[in-house]
Amino acid sequence: MRRLVLAFTLAAMPALAQGPGWIPGQTAELQALDKVTARISTIEARVGQTVRFGTLEIEVAACHRRPPDEQPDAAAWLTVKDNRLNGQRVFAGWMFAASPALNMLEHAVYDLRVLECR
């Protein structure tokens, strides 16, 4: 069942976040949690830029937000690699600010979520 939900999310979400009503942005604001130290950090990453948090390398490929007259939301297409795992990709897909559990990074040490897109 989880694979079916993931397949739907990966197939449908790019179209949703880039369709009518979404405004492209240049900077994603992310919130990262180190579960070991309980350290929460706010990270700003420009589209096309790779930023680091702990052993993670986070690349933002796209960032979109809803217009001010609609329900607030932001979405970012992220690719996350873990240097502790020889640079293995541990996440790739859209993350939504209003629905962080819809498509989330599942990592033993880190949590990551989208806060907004500017």
N, CA, C and O atoms as a MOPAC input file, in Angstrom:
PM7 MOZYME 1SCF
protein

 N      0.82500 1    -1.19200 1     0.00000 1
 C      0.00000 1     0.00000 1     0.00000 1
 C      0.87000 1     1.25700 1     0.00000 1
 O      0.59500 1     2.20800 1    -0.73100 1
 N      1.91700 1     1.25500 1     0.82200 1
 C      2.80200 1     2.42700 1     0.89700 1
 C      3.46800 1     2.69700 1    -0.44600 1
 O      3.62100 1     3.85300 1    -0.83900 1
 N      3.86400 1     1.64400 1    -1.15100 1
 C      4.48700 1     1.83200 1    -2.46300 1
 C      3.49400 1     2.42900 1    -3.46100 1
 O      3.87200 1     3.24100 1    -4.30500 1
 N      2.24400 1     2.03200 1    -3.36500 1
 C      1.21800 1     2.57300 1    -4.24600 1
 C      1.02600 1     4.06500 1    -3.99100 1
 O      0.92200 1     4.84500 1    -4.93700 1
 N      0.97900 1     4.46300 1    -2.73100 1
 C      0.84800 1     5.87900 1    -2.37800 1
 C      2.06100 1     6.64600 1    -2.86900 1
 O      1.91500 1     7.73700 1    -3.41900 1
 N      3.25700 1     6.09800 1    -2.68300 1
 C      4.47600 1     6.75800 1    -3.12500 1
 C      4.49700 1     6.89700 1    -4.64200 1
 O      4.87800 1     7.94300 1    -5.16600 1
 N      4.09300 1     5.85100 1    -5.34200 1
 C      4.06500 1     5.91300 1    -6.80700 1
 C      3.10200 1     6.99400 1    -7.28300 1
 O      3.42000 1     7.75200 1    -8.19900 1
 N      1.92600 1     7.06700 1    -6.66400 1
 C      0.96200 1     8.10900 1    -7.02300 1
 C      1.53400 1     9.49000 1    -6.74300 1
 O      1.40600 1    10.39800 1    -7.56500 1
 N      2.15600 1     9.64800 1    -5.59700 1
 C      2.71300 1    10.94400 1    -5.20800 1
 C      3.76900 1    11.39600 1    -6.19800 1
 O      3.75200 1    12.54500 1    -6.64000 1
 N      4.69000 1    10.50400 1    -6.55500 1
 C      5.76400 1    10.87300 1    -7.47100 1
 C      5.23800 1    11.15300 1    -8.87100 1
 O      5.77600 1    12.00800 1    -9.57500 1
 N      4.20700 1    10.45300 1    -9.27600 1
 C      3.65800 1    10.65000 1   -10.61600 1
 C      2.78800 1    11.89700 1   -10.70500 1
 O      2.85200 1    12.62200 1   -11.69800 1
 N      1.97800 1    12.15600 1    -9.68500 1
 C      1.00000 1    13.23400 1    -9.76500 1
 C      1.49900 1    14.56900 1    -9.24300 1
 O      1.08500 1    15.60700 1    -9.75900 1
 N      2.35000 1    14.58900 1    -8.26700 1
 C      2.71600 1    15.83700 1    -7.61900 1
 C      3.45700 1    16.83200 1    -8.51300 1
 O      3.18600 1    18.02800 1    -8.40500 1
 N      4.37100 1    16.41600 1    -9.38400 1
 C      5.01200 1    17.43300 1   -10.21500 1
 C      3.99500 1    18.23900 1   -11.01800 1
 O      4.14700 1    19.45100 1   -11.16700 1
 N      2.99200 1    17.59900 1   -11.52100 1
 C      1.97500 1    18.31900 1   -12.27800 1
 C      1.17100 1    19.24300 1   -11.37300 1
 O      0.83500 1    20.35800 1   -11.77200 1
 N      0.86100 1    18.80000 1   -10.16800 1
 C      0.08700 1    19.63200 1    -9.25200 1
 C      0.84400 1    20.88100 1    -8.84500 1
 O      0.27700 1    21.97400 1    -8.84500 1
 N      2.09600 1    20.74100 1    -8.50300 1
 C      2.85600 1    21.87800 1    -7.98800 1
 C      3.30700 1    22.83100 1    -9.08200 1
 O      3.74500 1    23.94100 1    -8.78000 1
 N      3.21400 1    22.43600 1   -10.32100 1
 C      3.61000 1    23.33200 1   -11.39300 1
 C      2.41200 1    23.81000 1   -12.20400 1
 O      2.57000 1    24.59100 1   -13.14300 1
 N      1.24200 1    23.35600 1   -11.85800 1
 C      0.05600 1    23.69400 1   -12.62400 1
 C     -0.46300 1    25.08800 1   -12.32900 1
 O      0.19400 1    25.87100 1   -11.64300 1
 N     -1.64200 1    25.39800 1   -12.84800 1
 C     -2.23200 1    26.71600 1   -12.63700 1
 C     -2.41000 1    27.00700 1   -11.14700 1
 O     -2.76500 1    26.12300 1   -10.36700 1
 N     -2.16100 1    28.23900 1   -10.77400 1
 C     -2.33900 1    28.63600 1    -9.38400 1
 C     -1.08400 1    28.57600 1    -8.55100 1
 O     -1.09000 1    29.03200 1    -7.40700 1
 N     -0.01300 1    28.03200 1    -9.07900 1
 C      1.25700 1    27.97400 1    -8.35300 1
 C      2.19300 1    29.02900 1    -8.93200 1
 O      2.30300 1    29.16300 1   -10.15100 1
 N      2.86400 1    29.77500 1    -8.06600 1
 C      3.78900 1    30.82900 1    -8.47200 1
 C      5.21200 1    30.33800 1    -8.22500 1
 O      5.54600 1    29.96900 1    -7.09900 1
 N      6.05800 1    30.32600 1    -9.26400 1
 C      7.43600 1    29.87800 1    -9.06600 1
 C      8.20200 1    30.84400 1    -8.16500 1
 O      8.01200 1    32.05900 1    -8.22500 1
 N      9.05700 1    30.28500 1    -7.34400 1
 C      9.90800 1    31.08000 1    -6.47000 1
 C     11.36700 1    30.75100 1    -6.71000 1
 O     11.69300 1    29.82200 1    -7.44900 1
 N     12.23400 1    31.51100 1    -6.08600 1
 C     13.67200 1    31.32100 1    -6.26200 1
 C     14.36200 1    30.75500 1    -5.02700 1
 O     15.47600 1    30.23900 1    -5.11800 1
 N     13.69800 1    30.85000 1    -3.86100 1
 C     14.32700 1    30.41300 1    -2.61800 1
 C     13.35500 1    29.58200 1    -1.79000 1
 O     12.21200 1    29.98400 1    -1.57100 1
 N     13.81200 1    28.43500 1    -1.33700 1
 C     13.02900 1    27.58500 1    -0.44400 1
 C     13.54000 1    27.76300 1     0.97800 1
 O     14.74700 1    27.75400 1     1.22000 1
 N     12.61900 1    27.92300 1     1.90800 1
 C     12.98700 1    27.94800 1     3.32100 1
 C     12.61800 1    26.58700 1     3.89400 1
 O     11.45800 1    26.17500 1     3.85400 1
 N     13.61600 1    25.89900 1     4.42600 1
 C     13.44300 1    24.54600 1     4.94300 1
 C     13.71600 1    24.53400 1     6.44000 1
 O     14.47300 1    25.35500 1     6.95800 1
 N     13.08600 1    23.59100 1     7.11900 1
 C     13.37200 1    23.37800 1     8.53400 1
 C     13.96800 1    21.98400 1     8.67100 1
 O     13.39300 1    21.00300 1     8.19900 1
 N     15.11700 1    21.90800 1     9.31500 1
 C     15.81500 1    20.63400 1     9.48800 1
 C     15.96400 1    20.33800 1    10.97800 1
 O     16.25300 1    21.23100 1    11.77500 1
 N     15.76500 1    19.08900 1    11.33400 1
 C     15.89200 1    18.64100 1    12.71400 1
 C     16.93100 1    17.53900 1    12.78300 1
 O     16.85300 1    16.55300 1    12.05000 1
 N     17.90500 1    17.70900 1    13.66900 1
 C     18.85600 1    16.64300 1    13.99000 1
 C     18.26600 1    15.93000 1    15.20600 1
 O     18.24000 1    16.49700 1    16.29900 1
 N     17.79900 1    14.71200 1    15.03100 1
 C     17.11100 1    13.98500 1    16.09900 1
 C     18.04700 1    13.59600 1    17.24500 1
 O     17.58900 1    13.38200 1    18.36700 1
 N     19.33300 1    13.50500 1    16.97900 1
 C     20.29100 1    13.11500 1    18.01000 1
 C     20.54000 1    14.26200 1    18.98200 1
 O     20.54300 1    14.06400 1    20.19700 1
 N     20.74900 1    15.46300 1    18.44200 1
 C     21.05900 1    16.61800 1    19.28900 1
 C     19.83600 1    17.47900 1    19.58300 1
 O     19.91100 1    18.40000 1    20.39500 1
 N     18.71500 1    17.19200 1    18.93400 1
 C     17.47300 1    17.97700 1    19.03600 1
 C     17.68200 1    19.40300 1    18.52400 1
 O     16.98400 1    20.32400 1    18.94900 1
 N     18.63100 1    19.58500 1    17.62100 1
 C     18.91300 1    20.88700 1    17.03200 1
 C     17.99400 1    21.11100 1    15.83700 1
 O     17.94000 1    20.29600 1    14.91600 1
 N     17.26600 1    22.23800 1    15.86800 1
 C     16.40300 1    22.62800 1    14.75700 1
 C     17.06300 1    23.80300 1    14.06600 1
 O     17.47000 1    24.76500 1    14.71600 1
 N     17.16900 1    23.72800 1    12.75300 1
 C     17.78400 1    24.79400 1    11.97000 1
 C     16.85900 1    25.18900 1    10.83600 1
 O     16.13700 1    24.35900 1    10.28200 1
 N     16.89300 1    26.47200 1    10.50000 1
 C     16.19200 1    26.97000 1     9.32600 1
 C     17.23600 1    27.17500 1     8.24300 1
 O     18.26200 1    27.82000 1     8.45700 1
 N     16.95500 1    26.61400 1     7.08100 1
 C     17.89600 1    26.64100 1     5.96900 1
 C     17.23900 1    27.35300 1     4.79500 1
 O     16.09400 1    27.06400 1     4.44900 1
 N     17.95900 1    28.27500 1     4.18900 1
 C     17.49900 1    28.90200 1     2.94900 1
 C     18.33900 1    28.36700 1     1.81300 1
 O     19.56900 1    28.38200 1     1.87400 1
 N     17.66600 1    27.89000 1     0.77000 1
 C     18.37200 1    27.33100 1    -0.37900 1
 C     17.75300 1    27.87700 1    -1.65500 1
 O     16.54300 1    27.79000 1    -1.86100 1
 N     18.58800 1    28.43300 1    -2.49400 1
 C     18.11000 1    28.92100 1    -3.78700 1
 C     17.89700 1    27.73900 1    -4.72700 1
 O     18.55800 1    26.70700 1    -4.61100 1
 N     16.97000 1    27.90600 1    -5.65100 1
 C     16.71600 1    26.87600 1    -6.64900 1
 C     18.00600 1    26.63700 1    -7.42600 1
 O     18.65400 1    27.58000 1    -7.88000 1
 N     18.36700 1    25.37600 1    -7.57300 1
 C     19.59200 1    24.99500 1    -8.25800 1
 C     20.80800 1    24.92100 1    -7.34900 1
 O     21.88300 1    24.51000 1    -7.78300 1
 N     20.64700 1    25.31300 1    -6.10200 1
 C     21.75300 1    25.31200 1    -5.14100 1
 C     21.68900 1    24.06000 1    -4.27000 1
 O     20.61000 1    23.53600 1    -3.99400 1
 N     22.85200 1    23.59300 1    -3.84400 1
 C     22.93600 1    22.48900 1    -2.89500 1
 C     23.41100 1    23.04700 1    -1.56000 1
 O     24.40800 1    23.76600 1    -1.49400 1
 N     22.68600 1    22.70600 1    -0.49500 1
 C     23.07200 1    23.12300 1     0.85700 1
 C     23.32300 1    21.88100 1     1.69200 1
 O     22.86400 1    20.78900 1     1.35400 1
 N     24.05500 1    22.05500 1     2.78500 1
 C     24.38800 1    20.93100 1     3.66000 1
 C     23.73500 1    21.11500 1     5.02100 1
 O     23.62800 1    22.22800 1     5.53700 1
 N     23.30400 1    20.00300 1     5.58400 1
 C     22.85100 1    19.94600 1     6.97100 1
 C     23.32400 1    18.61500 1     7.51900 1
 O     22.85000 1    17.56100 1     7.09400 1
 N     24.25200 1    18.65600 1     8.45600 1
 C     24.83500 1    17.41600 1     8.97200 1
 C     25.49800 1    16.66500 1     7.84500 1
 O     26.35600 1    17.21300 1     7.15200 1
 N     25.11400 1    15.42000 1     7.65000 1
 C     25.68100 1    14.61600 1     6.56600 1
 C     24.83800 1    14.67900 1     5.30100 1
 O     25.15100 1    14.01800 1     4.31100 1
 N     23.76800 1    15.47300 1     5.32700 1
 C     22.87900 1    15.57000 1     4.17600 1
 C     23.31300 1    16.66000 1     3.20900 1
 O     23.78100 1    17.72100 1     3.62100 1
 N     23.15400 1    16.38900 1     1.92400 1
 C     23.26900 1    17.39000 1     0.86900 1
 C     21.88300 1    17.52900 1     0.26300 1
 O     21.32000 1    16.56100 1    -0.24700 1
 N     21.33300 1    18.74300 1     0.32100 1
 C     19.96500 1    18.99900 1    -0.09900 1
 C     19.99900 1    19.91300 1    -1.31200 1
 O     20.51500 1    21.02900 1    -1.23900 1
 N     19.45200 1    19.44300 1    -2.42500 1
 C     19.38000 1    20.25900 1    -3.63800 1
 C     17.92600 1    20.60500 1    -3.91500 1
 O     17.06400 1    19.72700 1    -3.94200 1
 N     17.66100 1    21.88200 1    -4.12100 1
 C     16.32200 1    22.35400 1    -4.45100 1
 C     16.26500 1    22.54800 1    -5.96700 1
 O     16.96600 1    23.39700 1    -6.51700 1
 N     15.42800 1    21.75900 1    -6.63300 1
 C     15.30300 1    21.84900 1    -8.08700 1
 C     14.18000 1    22.78700 1    -8.49600 1
 O     14.23500 1    23.38000 1    -9.57300 1
 N     13.16300 1    22.93200 1    -7.65500 1
 C     12.03700 1    23.81600 1    -7.95300 1
 C     11.37400 1    24.21000 1    -6.64900 1
 O     11.41300 1    23.47600 1    -5.66100 1
 N     10.76700 1    25.38300 1    -6.66700 1
 C     10.06100 1    25.88300 1    -5.48800 1
 C      8.86700 1    26.70500 1    -5.96400 1
 O      9.02600 1    27.60600 1    -6.78800 1
 N      7.67700 1    26.40400 1    -5.45700 1
 C      6.45700 1    27.09400 1    -5.87500 1
 C      5.61300 1    27.42200 1    -4.64800 1
 O      5.68400 1    26.74100 1    -3.62500 1
 N      4.81600 1    28.47700 1    -4.77100 1
 C      3.90500 1    28.86600 1    -3.69200 1
 C      2.55200 1    29.20400 1    -4.28500 1
 O      2.42200 1    29.46800 1    -5.48100 1
 N      1.54300 1    29.19100 1    -3.41600 1
 C      0.18900 1    29.55300 1    -3.83600 1
 C      0.04100 1    31.07100 1    -3.82200 1
 O      0.73800 1    31.75000 1    -3.06700 1
 N     -0.85200 1    31.61200 1    -4.64200 1
 C     -1.11500 1    33.05700 1    -4.61500 1
 C     -1.69700 1    33.48000 1    -3.26500 1
 O     -2.27100 1    32.65500 1    -2.55500 1
 N     -1.55500 1    34.76000 1    -2.90600 1
 C     -2.04300 1    35.23200 1    -1.60000 1
 C     -3.54300 1    35.07100 1    -1.38700 1
 O     -3.99100 1    34.98900 1    -0.24300 1
 N     -4.32900 1    35.02200 1    -2.45700 1
 C     -5.78200 1    34.90800 1    -2.31500 1
 C     -6.26100 1    33.45600 1    -2.20600 1
 O     -7.46700 1    33.21400 1    -2.15000 1
 N     -5.34200 1    32.49400 1    -2.17500 1
 C     -5.70100 1    31.07800 1    -2.03700 1
 C     -5.16200 1    30.52600 1    -0.72200 1
 O     -4.43000 1    31.20400 1    -0.00100 1
 N     -5.53200 1    29.29400 1    -0.42500 1
 C     -5.05200 1    28.60600 1     0.77500 1
 C     -3.52600 1    28.59100 1     0.76800 1
 O     -2.93000 1    28.14400 1    -0.21100 1
 N     -2.87300 1    29.06900 1     1.83700 1
 C     -1.40700 1    29.11900 1     1.84000 1
 C     -0.78600 1    27.72200 1     1.70000 1
 O     -1.21500 1    26.77200 1     2.35400 1
 N      0.21300 1    27.61900 1     0.85200 1
 C      0.96500 1    26.38000 1     0.70100 1
 C      2.23200 1    26.68900 1    -0.08400 1
 O      2.30100 1    27.68200 1    -0.80900 1
 N      3.19700 1    25.86000 1     0.06300 1
 C      4.44200 1    25.94100 1    -0.69400 1
 C      4.87000 1    24.52200 1    -1.00400 1
 O      4.58200 1    23.59400 1    -0.24800 1
 N      5.55700 1    24.36300 1    -2.11300 1
 C      6.04500 1    23.04900 1    -2.51200 1
 C      7.44500 1    23.20000 1    -3.07800 1
 O      7.74100 1    24.16700 1    -3.78100 1
 N      8.29600 1    22.24700 1    -2.77100 1
 C      9.66000 1    22.26400 1    -3.29500 1
 C     10.03300 1    20.85400 1    -3.73600 1
 O      9.75500 1    19.87400 1    -3.04500 1
 N     10.66900 1    20.77500 1    -4.90000 1
 C     11.21000 1    19.50300 1    -5.37200 1
 C     12.63100 1    19.41100 1    -4.82300 1
 O     13.49700 1    20.21900 1    -5.16000 1
 N     12.85000 1    18.41300 1    -3.97400 1
 C     14.13600 1    18.24700 1    -3.29900 1
 C     14.77900 1    16.91700 1    -3.67400 1
 O     14.10200 1    15.90600 1    -3.86000 1
 N     16.09300 1    16.94700 1    -3.77900 1
 C     16.88400 1    15.73000 1    -3.87400 1
 C     17.84300 1    15.76700 1    -2.69500 1
 O     18.60500 1    16.71900 1    -2.53000 1
 N     17.79800 1    14.71700 1    -1.87400 1
 C     18.60700 1    14.66600 1    -0.66000 1
 C     19.53000 1    13.45500 1    -0.74300 1
 O     19.09200 1    12.33100 1    -0.98600 1
 N     20.82600 1    13.71700 1    -0.53400 1
 C     21.82800 1    12.64800 1    -0.50600 1
 C     22.48100 1    12.63800 1     0.86900 1
 O     22.60800 1    13.67700 1     1.51600 1
 N     22.88900 1    11.45700 1     1.30700 1
 C     23.54000 1    11.30600 1     2.60600 1
 C     24.99900 1    10.92300 1     2.38900 1
 O     25.29800 1     9.84900 1     1.86700 1
 N     25.90400 1    11.81200 1     2.79300 1
 C     27.33600 1    11.54700 1     2.62600 1
 C     27.82400 1    10.39700 1     3.49600 1
 O     28.83300 1     9.76400 1     3.18600 1
 N     27.11000 1    10.12700 1     4.58300 1
 C     27.46900 1     9.00000 1     5.43900 1
 C     27.21500 1     7.67800 1     4.71800 1
 O     27.78600 1     6.64700 1     5.07400 1
 N     26.35500 1     7.72000 1     3.70300 1
 C     26.04400 1     6.53500 1     2.90300 1
 C     26.67500 1     6.64300 1     1.51800 1
 O     26.08900 1     6.20200 1     0.53000 1
 N     27.86800 1     7.23100 1     1.44800 1
 C     28.60600 1     7.39600 1     0.19100 1
 C     27.83100 1     8.20500 1    -0.84800 1
 O     27.89700 1     7.91500 1    -2.04200 1
 N     27.10200 1     9.21100 1    -0.39100 1
 C     26.37200 1    10.08400 1    -1.30500 1
 C     25.11900 1     9.47000 1    -1.88600 1
 O     24.59500 1     9.96200 1    -2.88500 1
 N     24.62900 1     8.40000 1    -1.27700 1
 C     23.42000 1     7.73500 1    -1.76300 1
 C     22.21900 1     8.66100 1    -1.62200 1
 O     22.07600 1     9.35600 1    -0.61600 1
 N     21.35700 1     8.66600 1    -2.64000 1
 C     20.13600 1     9.46900 1    -2.59300 1
 C     19.16100 1     8.82500 1    -1.61400 1
 O     18.83900 1     7.64300 1    -1.73600 1
 N     18.69100 1     9.61000 1    -0.64200 1
 C     17.76400 1     9.09900 1     0.36000 1
 C     16.36400 1     9.68700 1     0.19100 1
 O     15.41400 1     9.23700 1     0.83100 1
 N     16.24100 1    10.70800 1    -0.68400 1
 C     14.92900 1    11.28600 1    -0.96000 1
 C     14.99300 1    12.05200 1    -2.27000 1
 O     15.98300 1    12.72100 1    -2.56500 1
 N     13.92400 1    11.94600 1    -3.05300 1
 C     13.74500 1    12.78200 1    -4.24100 1
 C     12.25200 1    12.92900 1    -4.45900 1
 O     11.54400 1    11.93100 1    -4.59600 1
 N     11.77000 1    14.15000 1    -4.49200 1
 C     10.35700 1    14.37100 1    -4.74100 1
 C      9.88900 1    15.71500 1    -4.21500 1
 O     10.66800 1    16.51200 1    -3.69100 1
 N      8.58600 1    15.94200 1    -4.37000 1
 C      7.97400 1    17.16400 1    -3.87900 1
 C      7.69200 1    17.04000 1    -2.39500 1
 O      7.24700 1    15.99600 1    -1.92000 1
 N      7.95500 1    18.11300 1    -1.67000 1
 C      7.51900 1    18.24600 1    -0.27600 1
 C      6.59500 1    19.45200 1    -0.22300 1
 O      6.87100 1    20.48800 1    -0.82700 1
 N      5.48600 1    19.30300 1     0.51400 1
 C      4.49600 1    20.36200 1     0.63200 1
 C      4.47600 1    20.89800 1     2.05500 1
 O      4.46700 1    20.12700 1     3.01500 1
 N      4.46800 1    22.21500 1     2.19000 1
 C      4.46800 1    22.84100 1     3.51400 1
 C      3.19000 1    22.51600 1     4.28000 1
 O      3.24300 1    22.23800 1     5.47800 1
 N      2.04400 1    22.54800 1     3.60500 1
 C      0.76900 1    22.32600 1     4.27800 1
 C      0.51700 1    20.85800 1     4.61300 1
 O     -0.32800 1    20.55400 1     5.45400 1
 N      1.23800 1    19.94800 1     3.96700 1
 C      1.06400 1    18.50700 1     4.20100 1
 C      2.42500 1    17.83200 1     4.31800 1
 O      2.81000 1    17.07100 1     3.43000 1
 N      3.15900 1    18.09500 1     5.39400 1
 C      4.51900 1    17.55500 1     5.49100 1
 C      4.59000 1    16.02700 1     5.52000 1
 O      5.61100 1    15.45700 1     5.13600 1
 N      3.54400 1    15.36500 1     5.95800 1
 C      3.57500 1    13.90300 1     6.03500 1
 C      3.22200 1    13.23500 1     4.71100 1
 O      3.35600 1    12.01800 1     4.58500 1
 N      2.77900 1    13.99600 1     3.73500 1
 C      2.37600 1    13.42200 1     2.44900 1
 C      3.54000 1    12.73700 1     1.74900 1
 O      3.39800 1    11.61500 1     1.26200 1
 N      4.66300 1    13.38500 1     1.69600 1
 C      5.85600 1    12.83800 1     1.03900 1
 C      7.05000 1    13.35900 1     1.82000 1
 O      7.51200 1    14.47400 1     1.58000 1
 N      7.54900 1    12.56500 1     2.74500 1
 C      8.55800 1    13.06000 1     3.66800 1
 C      9.84800 1    12.25800 1     3.60100 1
 O      9.87700 1    11.11100 1     3.15600 1
 N     10.91000 1    12.90400 1     4.05900 1
 C     12.20200 1    12.23100 1     4.18700 1
 C     12.11500 1    11.27400 1     5.37500 1
 O     11.79100 1    11.68600 1     6.48900 1
 N     12.40300 1    10.01200 1     5.13400 1
 C     12.43100 1     9.03100 1     6.21700 1
 C     13.89300 1     8.70400 1     6.48600 1
 O     14.52200 1     7.94800 1     5.74500 1
 N     14.42000 1     9.28300 1     7.55200 1
 C     15.83600 1     9.14800 1     7.87600 1
 C     15.96800 1     8.90500 1     9.37100 1
 O     15.20000 1     9.45900 1    10.15800 1
 N     16.91900 1     8.09500 1     9.76400 1
 C     17.09800 1     7.75600 1    11.17600 1
 C     17.57100 1     8.93700 1    12.01300 1
 O     17.26300 1     9.00800 1    13.20200 1
 N     18.30600 1     9.85500 1    11.41900 1
 C     18.91200 1    10.94700 1    12.18400 1
 C     18.25700 1    12.29800 1    11.91000 1
 O     18.21400 1    13.14200 1    12.80500 1
 N     17.74500 1    12.52800 1    10.70200 1
 C     17.26800 1    13.85900 1    10.31800 1
 C     15.80900 1    13.86500 1     9.88200 1
 O     15.30300 1    12.89900 1     9.31000 1
 N     15.15200 1    14.98200 1    10.17000 1
 C     13.83900 1    15.30300 1     9.60500 1
 C     14.01100 1    16.57000 1     8.79400 1
 O     14.84500 1    17.41500 1     9.11800 1
 N     13.22400 1    16.70000 1     7.74000 1
 C     13.31500 1    17.85100 1     6.87000 1
 C     11.91700 1    18.20400 1     6.39300 1
 O     11.13900 1    17.32100 1     6.03100 1
 N     11.59400 1    19.50200 1     6.39300 1
 C     10.29800 1    19.93400 1     5.87400 1
 C     10.41200 1    21.29900 1     5.21900 1
 O     11.32000 1    22.07300 1     5.52100 1
 N      9.48800 1    21.58200 1     4.32400 1
 C      9.42000 1    22.86400 1     3.63500 1
 C      8.57700 1    23.81900 1     4.46600 1
 O      7.48500 1    23.46300 1     4.91000 1
 N      9.07800 1    25.02300 1     4.67400 1
 C      8.31900 1    26.04800 1     5.39500 1
 C      7.65000 1    27.00800 1     4.42400 1
 O      6.45400 1    27.27500 1     4.54400 1
 N      8.40900 1    27.53000 1     3.46100 1
 C      7.84100 1    28.45400 1     2.48800 1
 C      8.74300 1    28.56900 1     1.27500 1
 O      9.86200 1    28.05700 1     1.25200 1
 N      8.22700 1    29.24900 1     0.27800 1
 C      8.94100 1    29.48900 1    -0.96600 1
 C      8.82400 1    30.97300 1    -1.28700 1
 O      7.73500 1    31.54600 1    -1.24700 1
 N      9.94800 1    31.58100 1    -1.60300 1
 C      9.92700 1    33.02200 1    -1.94100 1
 C     10.56700 1    33.23700 1    -3.29000 1
 O     10.65100 1    34.37200 1    -3.76000 1

